[in-house]
Amino acid sequence: MPTRHHSLGLPAAALLALALPAGPLGAAASLDAANPFAALSSLPYNYPPFDRIKDEDFPPAYAAGMDEQRREIAAIGANPEPASFDNTVLALERSGRLLERVQTTFVNLNASHGNAALQKIETDMAPKLAAHNDAILMDPRLSARLDELYRRRAALNLDAESLQLLERQHLAMVRAGALLPESSQATLRQYNAEIATLMAQFGQNLLKDTREHGIVIEQANDLDGLSDAERTEAAEAANAHGHPGKWWLALRNTTTQPVLAKLRNRALRERIYRASVARASSGDVDNLPVVVRLVRLRAERAQLLGFANHAAYVLADETAGTPAAADAMLRQVAPAARAAVAREAAQIRKLIAAQAAAEHRRPATLQPWDWDFYAEQVRKAQYDFDEAQVNPYFELNRVLQDGVFYAAHQLYGLTFQERTDLPTYDPDVHTYEVFAADGAQLGIFLTDYFVHDNKNGGAWMDNYVNQSHLFGEKPVIVNNLNLAKPPAGQPVLLSFEDVTGLFHEFGHALHGLLSNVNYETLSGTHTARDFVEYPSQFNEMWAREPTVVAHFARHYQSGAPLSPELLQRVLAAQTFNAGYLTAELVEAAAIDLALHELKPEQTPSASGVMAFERATLKRVGLDLPEVPPRYFAQYFLHIFDNDYSAGYYAYLWSEVLARDTGQWMHEHGGLTRANGEVLREKILARGRTQSPQQLFQQFYGRAPDVTPLLEYRGLVPAKP
């Protein structure tokens, strides 16, 4: 089952071409000592002092952090000693510690707990951070020293991880334009500054439109199909948005909305769908001109750097290598998805026709706003259950403790102890200390699971502190979801999709928590985008594993386990609707690649973006009116606000690796410590200390195969 959320979602201002983590400890001279960022946190694990951090602390801390790193970079370049690994590569790795503290905290708080003040800071800082990054990556003296070391790297006798650090730093310099003429570098700086500003604008437009333009419901009977708890939540949301006595349905970031599976009022379903696809496409929040300008600027920048287009630039440093390779993988999956969609649509149309005949009316034409509503009925008919039957068995805390944490304990020996002594930025955030099997401290894990108006949509993992032996730092990691918070005193009951999302994001957390590398630049999830989703998608498999499900699926009131029969229907149903779910993912990935394979002069106008998207879907064989892409361009947050441009295909690419790994697990005995230790040692602990291709080959022993993915998603027709 594909995830309906994104991971590692970072606002544009924080996205540097290379995450240049860190340097000397202590306060910067230009920053007031009272500023909470002036020195390392005194809390365990350098955990951020959330209770002391104020919005106004960020601008001076950013300024001081950039000033400190500029001085550190200047000192590297001015060093009269010949370039060495210690005085150049390690010195660069050590630079910018203050900026790192500020940036990781700001990025996370702005995404999870933002406000107008933080958004203004993001907008103000975006071009400044881009210019700062350019100044480092294009510094002529630093690049000359790195280039010299790179050319004689074979003679340096470096260990494998240190060699990888040198190669990554050198590659970042080259890809940032360090070898370009000075005039071209000036142009590149202009591109980077404008791109950073536009990405911040895109995210803010979408957040504003989504937050301010939910669906207001006037009549209670229009909500037929929603539970009492959902109705109460909608009423409370309406009151909070200034519509007392009415109901408010907030829009999530995907094209289709979860409530479409429940609402019986077809006109309301259509209204919700049309509002969803119209987000951020008109007025003062219109993102289509932003999209067009971003696509063109990225294409121009890529050509300046010697690449045919932005996609070629991006994928040259990914596991796939080329847009053609990514496109070939999508084309392998697309026919199976289309065939499955045809089978699923036939079932739905048959149901629509039967209901219309029973009511003596003409059957409606299947539309995107109908699919989930009728698919849920087909699911119930085929598997004899609906979500309302199983939700009571998936209470959030039990799923987390007895499912997510349990599987991590069985595989890796981890234990989790909640800490209530550490400050948080929101009362709903919980903090856990993580221990290895031998009792050693591994890090801190935070959970931020509920939707808020000031929170980005989707789901993601990020670090407040990155693991690094060089700095003696253990990770501090957060998982974010956007679950609806029920009224006070009511349990948090999850859909099975939510359960899968919980396991998915924790897979990212494991990648960070189990990191065991020397250099922060190479640690945890600091790896290729088409590899970073691999551990998270692999971890999803335990949400379906019968022994794990039996451990956490208990009724929140009685404690009774989910019956084996219902459990089997739930698990069997996970391949239902797989064609639709796969098609919407492939469609979005195809749109992303197509936009970023354009040359500057090929960029469509703002009014032509939608026609371009339709033509792209037709070209890849997925022009399916009933199955819209998961994202249209104007709210495609991954690629226009986060760092997934030309990279949305990565979810499928890395899932191929994940499903191969799941097959390996089952072939070797399943949920065992022995299997967990192999995966931990060869993948999860390694970060990017080797290329992703090498890491997977060493673990799996052969090239990846798409067949397990097709089987896992239920895209292989059952044999007669």
Wavefront OBJ file of the C-alpha trace (Angstrom):
o trace
v 0.000 0.000 0.000
v 1.495 3.358 -0.942
v 1.781 6.035 1.645
v -0.449 9.060 1.301
v 2.086 11.304 2.914
v 5.525 12.654 2.386
v 8.605 12.317 4.475
v 11.512 14.451 5.307
v 9.474 17.523 4.418
v 11.619 20.613 4.833
v 10.824 24.222 4.036
v 12.867 25.578 1.173
v 14.925 27.983 3.248
v 16.634 25.063 4.938
v 17.556 23.143 1.852
v 21.221 23.554 1.032
v 22.910 21.786 -1.848
v 24.967 19.951 0.755
v 23.997 19.855 4.417
v 27.114 21.440 5.806
v 26.845 20.481 9.420
v 29.161 21.853 11.870
v 32.220 23.209 13.826
v 33.697 24.598 17.008
v 31.595 24.531 20.125
v 30.657 27.564 22.149
v 28.913 30.884 21.657
v 29.493 33.230 18.762
v 30.914 36.559 19.830
v 28.197 38.508 18.017
v 25.271 36.688 19.649
v 23.901 37.670 23.040
v 24.654 34.935 25.561
v 20.990 34.970 26.629
v 19.950 33.724 23.201
v 19.107 29.998 23.571
v 21.189 29.191 20.481
v 24.350 30.921 21.692
v 25.669 27.722 23.261
v 24.934 24.032 23.119
v 21.792 23.048 24.976
v 22.429 21.932 28.545
v 19.656 19.353 28.215
v 20.434 15.676 27.540
v 21.426 14.878 23.948
v 21.671 18.628 23.194
v 17.871 18.518 23.120
v 16.462 21.935 22.122
v 15.308 24.126 25.044
v 11.840 24.644 23.596
v 10.649 26.442 26.730
v 13.269 29.159 26.186
v 13.047 29.605 22.410
v 11.102 32.627 21.142
v 10.406 33.643 17.553
v 12.600 36.716 17.888
v 15.602 34.556 18.836
v 15.944 33.213 15.297
v 17.004 36.240 13.186
v 20.014 37.244 15.327
v 21.008 33.594 15.762
v 20.825 33.019 12.005
v 22.937 36.124 11.396
v 25.517 35.092 13.975
v 25.590 31.526 12.665
v 26.243 32.617 9.100
v 28.880 35.097 10.263
v 30.624 32.417 12.305
v 30.671 29.957 9.415
v 31.925 32.583 6.961
v 34.863 33.241 9.264
v 35.535 29.513 9.593
v 35.479 29.021 5.821
v 37.770 32.016 5.339
v 40.224 30.521 7.819
v 40.306 27.238 5.879
v 41.068 29.048 2.635
v 43.715 31.276 4.249
v 45.553 28.400 5.916
v 49.182 28.601 4.676
v 49.724 24.884 5.281
v 49.248 22.510 2.336
v 45.756 21.110 2.057
v 45.191 17.988 4.138
v 42.199 15.947 5.174
v 42.308 17.456 8.676
v 42.801 21.128 7.792
v 40.355 21.167 4.878
v 37.837 18.304 4.787
v 37.436 17.934 8.548
v 37.590 21.695 9.045
v 34.724 22.098 6.587
v 32.784 19.345 8.333
v 33.302 21.124 11.647
v 32.164 24.516 10.395
v 28.792 26.117 11.079
v 27.770 24.501 14.352
v 25.767 27.509 15.495
v 24.000 27.770 12.156
v 23.207 24.056 12.305
v 21.572 24.435 15.732
v 19.486 27.376 14.574
v 18.484 25.901 11.255
v 17.405 22.442 12.386
v 15.263 23.926 15.140
v 13.734 26.620 12.935
v 12.924 24.228 10.089
v 11.154 21.824 12.404
v 9.228 24.402 14.407
v 8.137 26.296 11.311
v 6.842 23.072 9.748
v 5.201 21.684 12.893
v 4.237 24.770 14.873
v 4.490 27.727 12.534
v 2.995 31.193 12.684
v 3.088 34.440 10.739
v 6.285 35.581 12.447
v 8.138 32.366 11.561
v 6.842 32.500 8.003
v 8.168 36.028 7.631
v 11.535 34.884 8.959
v 11.490 32.023 6.446
v 10.779 34.429 3.603
v 13.460 36.864 4.762
v 16.038 34.131 5.314
v 15.496 32.127 2.118
v 17.631 34.316 -0.196
v 20.169 34.986 2.549
v 20.673 31.278 3.200
v 20.908 30.592 -0.519
v 23.570 33.304 -0.845
v 25.408 31.968 2.200
v 25.390 28.478 0.763
v 26.647 29.765 -2.574
v 29.430 31.696 -0.860
v 30.703 28.471 0.725
v 30.257 26.140 -2.212
v 31.756 28.623 -4.678
v 34.582 29.856 -2.455
v 37.612 29.720 -4.809
v 40.239 28.993 -2.167
v 38.191 26.297 -0.468
v 37.253 24.655 -3.774
v 40.897 24.725 -4.899
v 41.998 22.918 -1.732
v 39.228 20.350 -2.061
v 39.977 19.818 -5.725
v 43.647 19.236 -4.963
v 42.793 16.655 -2.299
v 40.278 14.991 -4.584
v 42.808 14.637 -7.419
v 45.329 12.927 -5.139
v 42.781 11.066 -2.998
v 44.285 7.657 -3.785
v 47.522 8.704 -2.099
v 45.837 9.963 1.077
v 45.248 6.458 2.470
v 41.864 7.438 3.879
v 39.441 4.975 5.401
v 36.318 4.343 3.318
v 34.089 6.747 5.257
v 36.620 9.580 5.180
v 37.116 9.067 1.446
v 33.352 9.224 0.963
v 33.233 12.508 2.903
v 35.918 14.023 0.672
v 34.133 12.832 -2.461
v 30.759 14.188 -1.283
v 32.222 17.578 -0.419
v 34.023 17.797 -3.746
v 30.920 16.745 -5.669
v 28.846 19.358 -3.848
v 31.333 22.038 -4.875
v 31.265 20.946 -8.517
v 27.461 20.676 -8.631
v 27.159 24.085 -7.005
v 29.179 25.727 -9.783
v 32.541 26.178 -8.110
v 34.312 25.495 -11.413
v 32.228 27.959 -13.415
v 33.583 31.343 -14.548
v 32.917 34.178 -12.127
v 30.247 35.726 -14.351
v 28.342 32.430 -14.467
v 28.646 32.073 -10.711
v 27.009 35.477 -10.279
v 24.103 34.326 -12.442
v 23.889 31.092 -10.471
v 23.659 33.015 -7.216
v 20.745 34.981 -8.619
v 18.992 31.774 -9.643
v 19.493 30.203 -6.228
v 18.217 33.234 -4.335
v 15.073 33.539 -6.451
v 14.406 29.790 -6.359
v 14.672 29.747 -2.560
v 12.285 32.693 -2.276
v 9.755 31.149 -4.663
v 9.805 27.811 -2.848
v 9.028 29.564 0.429
v 6.240 31.510 -1.299
v 4.763 28.303 -2.761
v 4.503 26.645 0.648
v 3.056 29.706 2.305
v 0.447 30.211 -0.425
v -0.676 26.608 -0.059
v -0.756 26.723 3.728
v -2.764 29.949 3.694
v -5.275 28.706 1.145
v -5.696 25.338 2.851
v -6.044 26.908 6.288
v -8.473 29.647 5.297
v -10.634 27.861 2.749
v -11.992 24.689 4.270
v -15.436 23.419 3.314
v -18.236 25.053 5.343
v -21.322 22.851 5.753
v -24.661 24.494 6.497
v -26.954 21.492 7.009
v -26.344 18.627 9.426
v -27.841 16.028 7.091
v -25.166 16.831 4.511
v -22.728 15.083 6.861
v -24.547 11.770 6.570
v -21.875 9.072 6.624
v -19.590 10.704 9.174
v -19.337 9.381 12.711
v -20.515 11.357 15.743
v -16.896 12.070 16.659
v -16.154 13.372 13.162
v -19.229 15.590 13.265
v -18.182 16.988 16.639
v -14.713 17.659 15.334
v -16.155 19.447 12.280
v -18.402 21.572 14.490
v -15.509 22.554 16.739
v -13.403 23.407 13.685
v -16.201 25.591 12.291
v -16.490 27.460 15.553
v -12.722 28.003 15.620
v -12.864 29.413 12.078
v -15.675 31.832 12.856
v -18.650 29.754 11.666
v -20.588 28.897 14.833
v -23.473 26.504 14.350
v -21.972 25.098 11.170
v -19.424 22.427 10.255
v -15.931 22.800 8.767
v -14.110 20.125 6.781
v -10.410 20.875 6.396
v -8.600 19.829 3.236
v -5.592 17.561 3.364
v -2.731 17.950 0.951
v -3.621 15.114 -1.433
v -6.023 15.471 -4.370
v -8.690 13.112 -3.052
v -9.812 13.681 0.527
v -10.437 10.996 3.189
v -14.039 12.131 3.779
v -14.933 11.273 0.178
v -15.045 7.621 1.226
v -17.770 8.365 3.786
v -20.042 11.206 2.689
v -23.257 10.014 1.068
v -24.124 13.423 -0.383
v -22.738 13.227 -3.925
v -23.031 16.963 -4.565
v -20.987 17.649 -1.443
v -18.396 15.088 -2.496
v -18.051 16.865 -5.839
v -17.786 20.229 -4.089
v -15.002 18.955 -1.842
v -13.106 17.416 -4.732
v -13.322 20.549 -6.856
v -12.214 22.688 -3.919
v -9.264 20.352 -3.391
v -7.982 20.547 -6.964
v -8.598 24.297 -7.098
v -6.374 25.040 -4.094
v -3.692 27.673 -4.585
v -4.675 28.274 -8.207
v -6.267 31.723 -8.124
v -6.159 35.104 -6.429
v -3.338 36.197 -4.164
v -2.410 32.575 -3.380
v -2.130 31.414 -7.000
v 0.790 29.008 -7.199
v 0.653 28.367 -10.951
v 2.827 31.397 -11.833
v 5.190 30.314 -9.052
v 5.354 26.802 -10.541
v 6.108 28.125 -14.013
v 8.843 30.432 -12.788
v 10.411 27.697 -10.639
v 10.415 25.198 -13.494
v 12.063 27.700 -15.834
v 14.659 28.868 -13.297
v 15.597 25.299 -12.411
v 15.996 24.471 -16.107
v 18.170 27.530 -16.707
v 20.289 26.733 -13.674
v 20.773 23.135 -14.824
v 21.912 24.266 -18.265
v 24.323 26.740 -16.695
v 25.821 23.807 -14.763
v 26.182 21.730 -17.921
v 23.112 19.493 -17.687
v 20.359 19.055 -20.250
v 17.634 19.842 -17.727
v 16.877 19.946 -14.015
v 15.909 16.269 -13.876
v 19.253 15.265 -15.379
v 21.036 17.454 -12.820
v 19.132 15.944 -9.891
v 19.280 12.292 -10.906
v 22.991 12.353 -11.666
v 23.468 12.169 -7.888
v 20.702 9.648 -7.199
v 20.592 5.872 -7.235
v 18.657 5.923 -10.526
v 21.373 7.939 -12.281
v 19.290 9.325 -15.163
v 15.717 10.474 -15.869
v 15.512 7.693 -18.448
v 16.126 5.077 -15.740
v 13.462 6.575 -13.472
v 11.025 6.830 -16.369
v 11.698 3.209 -17.354
v 10.795 2.060 -13.845
v 7.542 4.050 -13.956
v 6.739 2.498 -17.334
v 7.295 -0.971 -15.866
v 4.720 -0.308 -13.179
v 2.184 1.759 -15.181
v 0.654 -1.065 -17.315
v 0.037 -3.245 -14.273
v -1.525 -0.273 -12.479
v -3.747 0.589 -15.455
v -4.929 -2.994 -15.804
v -5.737 -3.140 -12.095
v -7.619 0.180 -12.331
v -9.730 -1.277 -15.143
v -10.648 -4.284 -12.991
v -11.451 -2.064 -10.004
v -13.500 0.412 -12.073
v -15.552 -2.449 -13.515
v -16.484 -3.571 -9.990
v -17.421 -0.034 -8.971
v -19.519 0.599 -12.098
v -21.334 -2.682 -11.516
v -22.195 -1.545 -7.974
v -23.329 1.901 -9.169
v -25.543 0.311 -11.802
v -27.076 -2.133 -9.317
v -27.911 0.625 -6.844
v -29.381 2.821 -9.597
v -31.538 -0.045 -10.856
v -32.833 -0.713 -7.362
v -33.812 2.950 -7.065
v -35.214 3.161 -10.651
v -32.845 5.896 -11.816
v -30.149 6.347 -14.400
v -26.687 5.317 -13.060
v -24.250 8.164 -12.562
v -20.995 8.286 -14.507
v -18.085 7.296 -12.302
v -16.168 10.430 -11.312
v -13.082 11.045 -9.119
v -15.287 12.141 -6.207
v -17.172 8.834 -6.414
v -14.291 6.392 -6.437
v -13.452 6.220 -2.731
v -17.129 6.200 -1.704
v -17.979 3.179 -3.827
v -14.597 1.513 -3.395
v -15.241 1.399 0.327
v -18.552 -0.341 -0.335
v -16.895 -2.832 -2.660
v -14.233 -3.424 -0.036
v -16.903 -4.064 2.583
v -18.783 -6.432 0.275
v -15.681 -8.376 -0.663
v -14.065 -8.527 2.742
v -17.146 -8.132 4.951
v -15.858 -5.246 7.024
v -15.593 -1.503 6.954
v -13.181 0.825 8.683
v -15.660 1.480 11.495
v -15.418 -2.194 12.440
v -11.648 -2.235 12.755
v -10.846 1.309 13.944
v -11.628 0.432 17.595
v -8.796 -2.123 17.461
v -6.229 0.445 16.344
v -5.899 2.856 19.256
v -2.933 5.162 18.706
v -0.935 4.542 21.856
v -1.367 0.781 21.693
v -0.328 0.720 18.029
v 2.739 2.775 18.908
v 3.752 0.851 22.017
v 2.670 -2.691 21.141
v 3.177 -2.454 17.391
v 5.786 0.060 16.248
v 8.000 -0.154 19.337
v 7.418 -3.908 19.673
v 8.637 -4.645 16.146
v 11.712 -2.443 16.739
v 12.432 -4.375 19.920
v 12.069 -7.752 18.234
v 14.298 -6.770 15.309
v 16.886 -4.485 16.895
v 16.516 -4.949 20.659
v 15.401 -1.347 21.202
v 13.450 -0.153 24.226
v 11.639 3.162 24.728
v 11.098 5.095 27.938
v 8.885 8.173 27.938
v 10.438 11.279 29.432
v 8.189 13.972 30.869
v 11.040 16.136 32.171
v 12.024 17.533 28.767
v 10.191 20.603 27.417
v 8.110 20.393 24.245
v 6.713 23.020 21.887
v 3.166 21.632 22.125
v 1.308 19.677 24.838
v 0.502 16.906 22.343
v 4.194 16.190 21.683
v 5.623 13.188 23.540
v 9.295 12.437 24.090
v 10.927 9.008 24.437
v 14.483 8.034 25.294
v 15.697 5.137 23.166
v 18.022 2.408 24.449
v 19.952 -0.339 22.684
v 19.720 -3.998 23.678
v 22.717 -3.618 25.998
v 21.163 -0.600 27.710
v 23.284 1.972 25.889
v 21.611 5.316 25.202
v 20.811 5.751 21.512
v 18.899 9.010 21.318
v 15.577 10.801 21.710
v 12.407 10.196 19.716
v 9.595 12.783 19.631
v 6.054 12.180 18.367
v 3.898 15.021 16.979
v 0.888 13.236 15.586
v -2.071 15.649 15.459
v -3.220 18.113 12.825
v -3.087 21.839 13.584
v -3.861 24.890 11.489
v -0.245 26.020 11.852
v 1.255 22.690 10.798
v 2.324 21.572 7.334
v 0.212 18.859 5.741
v 1.325 15.273 5.304
v 3.719 13.292 7.426
v 7.474 13.418 7.817
v 10.525 12.655 9.914
v 13.316 15.077 10.706
v 16.272 15.536 13.044
v 16.780 18.167 15.705
v 20.229 16.659 16.345
v 22.095 14.392 13.916
v 24.198 11.426 14.973
v 27.958 11.960 14.685
v 30.940 10.364 16.435
v 33.060 13.357 15.436
v 30.903 15.626 17.585
v 29.953 12.974 20.128
v 26.274 13.555 19.323
v 23.393 11.120 19.466
v 20.243 11.750 17.412
v 17.144 13.672 18.442
v 14.418 12.761 15.953
v 10.784 13.740 15.433
v 7.951 11.996 13.590
v 5.064 14.165 12.382
v 1.626 12.982 11.273
v -1.623 14.885 10.760
v -4.162 12.753 12.604
v -7.483 14.272 13.571
v -7.568 14.863 17.313
v -10.827 13.618 18.824
v -12.791 15.504 21.486
v -11.336 15.429 24.999
v -11.696 12.046 26.644
v -12.207 10.172 23.377
v -9.682 7.609 22.105
v -7.525 8.222 19.059
v -8.660 5.464 16.708
v -6.700 4.892 13.515
v -7.527 3.602 10.092
v -5.283 0.845 8.825
v -3.781 3.417 6.463
v -2.885 5.541 9.507
v -1.314 2.484 11.120
v 0.803 1.949 8.013
v 1.810 5.624 8.067
v 2.904 5.293 11.682
v 5.189 2.374 10.805
v 6.438 4.195 7.690
v 7.577 7.333 9.487
v 9.142 5.270 12.239
v 11.199 3.514 9.567
v 12.765 6.915 8.855
v 13.269 7.399 12.577
v 15.092 4.062 12.802
v 17.361 5.133 9.943
v 18.357 8.118 12.067
v 18.386 6.460 15.488
v 20.519 3.500 14.392
v 23.019 5.619 12.479
v 26.574 4.765 13.518
v 28.932 6.936 11.488
v 31.684 9.433 12.143
v 30.545 12.345 10.013
v 27.223 14.121 10.271
v 27.134 14.829 6.539
v 26.923 11.060 5.943
v 24.711 10.064 8.866
v 21.216 8.647 9.019
v 18.866 9.844 6.313
v 21.494 12.075 4.639
v 21.451 9.830 1.618
v 19.993 9.732 -1.895
v 16.302 10.589 -2.104
v 15.531 7.414 -4.025
v 17.194 5.464 -1.208
v 15.977 7.413 1.823
v 12.419 6.059 1.489
v 13.706 2.492 1.407
v 13.964 1.875 5.186
v 10.631 3.585 5.845
v 8.772 1.605 3.201
v 10.392 -1.596 4.368
v 9.220 -0.894 7.930
v 5.628 -0.711 6.654
v 5.640 -4.480 6.207
v 5.399 -5.024 9.957
v 2.015 -3.265 9.973
v 0.777 -6.270 7.961
v 2.790 -8.995 9.679
v 0.213 -11.205 11.470
v 2.351 -11.732 14.585
v 2.866 -7.981 14.965
v -0.745 -7.069 14.179
v -1.956 -9.610 16.724
v 0.246 -7.898 19.298
v -1.285 -4.423 18.906
v -4.762 -4.929 17.414
v -6.926 -4.975 20.544
v -10.246 -3.292 21.205
v -9.649 -0.022 23.035
v -12.491 -0.737 25.516
v -12.530 -4.481 26.106
v -8.945 -5.319 25.228
v -10.230 -8.184 23.104
v -7.948 -9.077 20.194
v -9.030 -8.559 16.628
v -10.492 -11.897 15.595
v -8.301 -14.005 13.273
v -11.053 -13.949 10.657
v -11.404 -10.159 10.664
v -7.637 -9.769 10.775
v -7.302 -11.892 7.644
v -9.932 -9.791 5.892
v -8.141 -6.603 6.908
v -4.826 -7.907 5.606
v -6.335 -9.293 2.428
v -8.035 -5.956 1.817
v -4.688 -4.149 1.704
v -4.293 -5.158 -1.914
v -7.777 -3.895 -2.722
v -7.812 -0.657 -4.730
v -4.094 -1.142 -5.405
v -4.473 -0.118 -9.036
v -5.941 3.244 -8.089
v -3.367 3.900 -5.359
v -0.452 2.935 -7.575
v -1.763 4.853 -10.579
v -2.170 8.114 -8.644
v 1.412 7.780 -7.402
v 2.871 6.990 -10.835
v 0.876 9.868 -12.343
v 2.295 12.370 -9.849
v 5.825 11.058 -10.386
v 5.415 11.309 -14.159
v 4.224 14.927 -13.901
v 7.192 15.791 -11.694
v 9.719 14.239 -14.086
v 8.069 15.740 -17.166
v 8.060 19.275 -15.759
v 11.701 19.016 -14.793
v 12.857 17.477 -18.085
v 11.800 20.651 -19.909
v 14.244 23.102 -21.395
v 13.677 26.733 -20.359
v 11.950 27.676 -23.596
v 9.583 24.678 -23.284
v 8.114 25.813 -19.968
v 4.322 26.159 -20.275
v 2.468 29.296 -19.286
v 0.564 29.381 -16.004
v -2.661 28.798 -17.922
v -1.056 25.892 -19.786
v 0.166 23.860 -16.799
v -3.000 21.764 -16.520
v -2.948 20.918 -20.246
v 0.697 19.912 -19.883
v -0.212 17.601 -17.009
v -2.988 15.966 -19.045
v -0.649 15.440 -22.006
v 1.944 13.866 -19.701
v -0.561 11.402 -18.278
v -1.653 10.434 -21.781
v 1.968 9.868 -22.814
v 2.629 7.436 -19.954
v -0.643 5.597 -20.555
v -2.388 6.749 -17.388
v -4.867 9.279 -18.733
v -7.574 7.947 -16.446
v -10.420 10.457 -15.821
v -11.546 8.632 -12.676
v -8.040 8.475 -11.192
v -6.434 11.894 -10.743
v -2.781 12.273 -9.754
v -2.112 12.350 -6.042
v -0.936 15.931 -6.527
v -1.448 18.531 -9.201
v 1.313 21.092 -9.631
v -0.253 23.958 -7.675
v -0.253 21.940 -4.429
v 2.594 19.513 -5.168
v 4.415 20.387 -1.956
v 7.120 17.759 -2.343
v 8.573 19.242 -5.505
v 7.906 22.964 -5.169
v 8.438 23.614 -1.459
v 10.401 20.579 -0.329
v 13.504 19.081 -1.887
v 11.881 16.368 -4.006
v 11.916 18.135 -7.364
v 12.480 15.542 -10.120
v 12.489 13.023 -7.290
v 8.938 11.975 -6.520
v 9.624 8.766 -8.442
v 11.851 7.905 -5.466
v 8.892 6.516 -3.530
v 8.456 3.743 -6.099
v 12.171 3.275 -6.761
v 12.926 2.795 -3.085
v 9.841 0.636 -2.610
v 11.306 -1.844 -5.060
v 14.250 -2.143 -2.657
v 11.893 -2.307 0.330
v 9.786 -5.141 -1.045
v 12.876 -7.087 -2.065
v 14.085 -6.695 1.523
v 10.735 -7.877 2.857
v 11.033 -10.973 0.715
v 14.571 -11.498 2.043
v 13.245 -11.217 5.620
v 10.621 -13.869 5.078
v 13.085 -16.168 3.330
v 15.374 -15.887 6.366
v 12.831 -16.339 9.154
v 10.973 -13.036 9.460
v 10.916 -10.892 12.606
v 14.136 -12.011 14.314
v 17.022 -10.266 16.000
v 19.419 -11.995 13.624
v 17.678 -10.523 10.595
v 17.402 -7.140 12.250
v 21.109 -7.071 12.994
v 21.976 -7.833 9.376
v 19.773 -4.994 8.139
v 21.041 -2.680 10.847
v 24.708 -3.386 10.168
v 24.500 -3.263 6.372
v 21.899 -0.542 5.789
v 20.472 1.369 8.751
v 23.733 2.121 10.538
v 25.614 3.105 7.414
v 23.972 6.350 6.244
v 25.804 7.339 3.051
v 29.207 5.985 4.004
v 29.048 4.102 0.703
v 26.966 4.647 -2.404
v 23.365 3.421 -2.058
v 23.912 0.966 -4.912
v 26.849 -0.618 -3.058
v 24.985 -0.805 0.243
v 21.984 -2.557 -1.259
v 24.077 -4.933 -3.343
v 26.122 -5.944 -0.292
v 22.951 -6.565 1.714
v 20.766 -8.227 -0.909
v 23.413 -9.993 -2.941
v 21.783 -9.282 -6.289
v 20.182 -6.520 -8.334
v 16.726 -5.285 -7.256
v 13.659 -6.896 -8.814
v 10.294 -5.173 -9.398
v 8.255 -8.380 -9.019
v 7.958 -8.364 -5.197
v 6.643 -4.796 -5.389
v 3.928 -5.759 -7.882
v 2.982 -8.730 -5.716
v 2.954 -6.691 -2.479
v 0.680 -4.096 -4.049
v -1.658 -6.732 -5.455
v -0.976 -5.751 -9.052
v -0.407 -9.304 -10.226
v -3.797 -10.789 -11.224
v -4.844 -13.852 -9.279
v -4.342 -17.105 -11.144
v -7.603 -18.751 -12.249
l 1 2 3 4 5 6 7 8 9 10 11 12 13 14 15 16 17 18 19 20 21 22 23 24 25 26 27 28 29 30 31 32 33 34 35 36 37 38 39 40 41 42 43 44 45 46 47 48 49 50 51 52 53 54 55 56 57 58 59 60 61 62 63 64 65 66 67 68 69 70 71 72 73 74 75 76 77 78 79 80 81 82 83 84 85 86 87 88 89 90 91 92 93 94 95 96 97 98 99 100 101 102 103 104 105 106 107 108 109 110 111 112 113 114 115 116 117 118 119 120 121 122 123 124 125 126 127 128 129 130 131 132 133 134 135 136 137 138 139 140 141 142 143 144 145 146 147 148 149 150 151 152 153 154 155 156 157 158 159 160 161 162 163 164 165 166 167 168 169 170 171 172 173 174 175 176 177 178 179 180 181 182 183 184 185 186 187 188 189 190 191 192 193 194 195 196 197 198 199 200 201 202 203 204 205 206 207 208 209 210 211 212 213 214 215 216 217 218 219 220 221 222 223 224 225 226 227 228 229 230 231 232 233 234 235 236 237 238 239 240 241 242 243 244 245 246 247 248 249 250 251 252 253 254 255 256 257 258 259 260 261 262 263 264 265 266 267 268 269 270 271 272 273 274 275 276 277 278 279 280 281 282 283 284 285 286 287 288 289 290 291 292 293 294 295 296 297 298 299 300 301 302 303 304 305 306 307 308 309 310 311 312 313 314 315 316 317 318 319 320 321 322 323 324 325 326 327 328 329 330 331 332 333 334 335 336 337 338 339 340 341 342 343 344 345 346 347 348 349 350 351 352 353 354 355 356 357 358 359 360 361 362 363 364 365 366 367 368 369 370 371 372 373 374 375 376 377 378 379 380 381 382 383 384 385 386 387 388 389 390 391 392 393 394 395 396 397 398 399 400 401 402 403 404 405 406 407 408 409 410 411 412 413 414 415 416 417 418 419 420 421 422 423 424 425 426 427 428 429 430 431 432 433 434 435 436 437 438 439 440 441 442 443 444 445 446 447 448 449 450 451 452 453 454 455 456 457 458 459 460 461 462 463 464 465 466 467 468 469 470 471 472 473 474 475 476 477 478 479 480 481 482 483 484 485 486 487 488 489 490 491 492 493 494 495 496 497 498 499 500 501 502 503 504 505 506 507 508 509 510 511 512 513 514 515 516 517 518 519 520 521 522 523 524 525 526 527 528 529 530 531 532 533 534 535 536 537 538 539 540 541 542 543 544 545 546 547 548 549 550 551 552 553 554 555 556 557 558 559 560 561 562 563 564 565 566 567 568 569 570 571 572 573 574 575 576 577 578 579 580 581 582 583 584 585 586 587 588 589 590 591 592 593 594 595 596 597 598 599 600 601 602 603 604 605 606 607 608 609 610 611 612 613 614 615 616 617 618 619 620 621 622 623 624 625 626 627 628 629 630 631 632 633 634 635 636 637 638 639 640 641 642 643 644 645 646 647 648 649 650 651 652 653 654 655 656 657 658 659 660 661 662 663 664 665 666 667 668 669 670 671 672 673 674 675 676 677 678 679 680 681 682 683 684 685 686 687 688 689 690 691 692 693 694 695 696 697 698 699 700 701 702 703 704 705 706 707 708 709 710 711 712 713 714 715 716 717 718 719 720
